[in-house]
Structure formats: structure tokens, C-alpha cells
Amino acid sequence: MAEATCCRVKSLADRWECSPAKIRRMIEAGKLPAIRLDGMVRIPLSAVLEIEAKTECPQTTSRDSAESQGATHGTSITSANASLRAARIARRLN
């Protein structure tokens, strides 16, 4: 079987752990090249690999390794973010 040379929007979104809408916005903004064929959108694998090579993305750590590094359970937002979020919610309620 031949190796894939293009990615679908959904498969790239899964690969990059984002929404398909984000991938489509990147295509529309010209940040990601795409091939359009009869309503299908395909992203060249070479472009995906090039972007991944240019972008320094830290490896996703597993839950076990995060726990071993002293990470705490619960929310990942900082207290400053929590305060801002609480203020926005309060404004909406008033």
C-alpha cells in the first residue's frame, strides 16, 4: 500500500490536538497550504512535516510523568486567571 501524501482536515486536527475549524482557519489565512478537489480539502504531508519541524512543540507528557514531577491535581489555571474569569462571570451576572 502506498504511503499517504496528504492529510484530511480532521486527521490533522487530531494529530495537532485542535479543532478542524482551527485547521480550516489556518488554511484560509494562508498559514497552511491545501489542495482542493471537488469539495475535498487535503493538506500536503510535506507541508505538515515542515511546519512541525519549524515549530518547537514540547512533547506531551503523560499523566504519570507529570505527577512524578510534582504536578498537582485539579485545575490548571493560575490564580490570576481564576480571578479574571470570576470577574468576567460576575459582570455577566450583573
Phi, psi and omega in degrees: 000138182288146178286142181295139178249353180222157177245147171279160180301313182297316181293325177290321177299319177296318181298318182267003179054053176220182181273154174301328178297323178297318178297316179298321178295321178296322177295312181297327180280354180082010180277344183221118180290149180214154176249130180248124180226110177046049178087350177271146177239126178231141180252126180300133181299327179298322178292321179298312181295324178295316179295318179296324179291324181284330185267125178273100178254123177295147178297139178291128179270144178284165181299320181298316181289328177294320179293324181290340179269010176088016179291146179262157178276161177111206185287151180260002181276150179281166180296327178294317178295321179297320179295317178296317180297319179296321179295319179295319178296318180298320178298320179294327181284335182276000000 
